[in-house]
Amino acid sequence: MLVLVAGCGRMGRHVAEMLFQSGTEVIVVDHSAEALEALSDSFTGLTYRGDVREITTLEEAGIERADVVLACTGDENANLLVAEVAQNTYDVPRAIIRALDPLKQEVLEQMGVESVCPVLLGATAILEALGLPEMEG
Amino acid sequence: MAYFLTKSLAGKGISVSVLNEDMDLCEAIARNPNILTVCAEQTDPRYLADAGAHRADVTVSLAEDDAENFMVSRLAKVRFDCPRTVALVHDPTYQRIFRDLGIDVAVSVVDILGSLLQEHLMVQAITDMIYIEDGRLVVSEVLIPCTSPSLHEPLRDLDLPQNTILAAILRRGSVIVPRGDTSVEPNDRVVLVTEPKSHSMALRILVGENNEE
C-alpha cells in the first residue's frame, strides 16, 4: 500500500512516521524543505518538495499510484481540494482530510469527504479523561 | 475585482451580497445601501448563510486562492443548493478539473488574459473579440490586409483549422454570409468563430505572418 501524505506539519509528520514504522510505503509532500527535514532520521520513506495545491506537484509525487491520500495541511480548503482531485481526477481509492474547524465536519460529510478533526478528537478525549459525558455536536 | 464587479452588477439592477474578510473592502462596498455586505471568513458556512447563500441564484468566488474558491463553490452547492457556481481559477490546470468536480463555470484569468495579450501583440488586425463558454470559443472581427495570403482564394481552398468558420464578411457596408466559393478581399472585415487553440493559425491564414503595416 502506498500512502501519499500531503502536508508535513506536526500532524502530517507524525502520521507519516507512524505509517513508515508500521511498514507502509509513504511519500510525504510539502512546499517547505524545513518541514521535510524535520522528519525523524529513522524515516527513510520518500519525500517530495512542492506546493500540494498545484496539480503538477501531486502528479510528480506520483499521486496516481497512491492507494490512500491523507491531506494534512493547515489549510482546510487545500485539504479538500487535494482529496477531491485525488479521488475524482486520479481515481485514488481513499482520501482522508484533516478538518480544522469542527463545524465544517458535517458539511464535509455531506460532500462525501472522509475527514478527521483533531480539535474535536482532543476535546472529546479531555471530556473523557474528566469522566464527563460527551456533548452532541 | 470584487469591488468593481459588485458595483457593476448592482448598477444593472441585480441583487448582490458580498462576503469578504477585508474590512476596508467591505466598508467601501457597504457605501452602496443596496448591497448586503458581511465582513467575515468566506469559507465559513454560518457567514455564507448570513450573506444570503440560501437565496442566491449564483455564487461567485473571486479569492486569490484556488483552494478557497473551490471550498466556497462546493459549500454553495452542497450546503446551500445554489443552482449555479462560478469560480475564479488562477492555476489554469484547475479549469477543467473544477468543472469535472461540479463547479458550473471555472474562469481562468491567466488563460483569458494570456490569449488576449497574445492575440493583441501578434495581430493588430483584430478589431473586436469576445470569448464564449469560459473562453472555449472565441469570436473575433478581423481586418483583411492587402498583404493577406488568402486574397481571391475560394474559402473552401483555404487550409483553415478544424472547428473554425468564417461566419460573415463585412464589405463596404454590406454583410455577406460566405459560402465555399466566396473569397476575401482587402479591407474586408470578417467575423471568425473558432477555438482559442486554432485562433492563431486561422489568423495566419487570413491575415498573414507580417501584418504590422
Interface residues (C-beta under 8 A of the other chain):
Chain A: R53 E54 I55 T56 D75 E76 N77 A78 L80 L81 E84 V85 N88 T89 D101 L103 K104 V107 Q110 M111
Chain B: T43 D44 P45 R46 D65 D66 A67 E68 F70 M71 R74 L75 V78 R79 D91 T93 Y94 I97 D100 L101
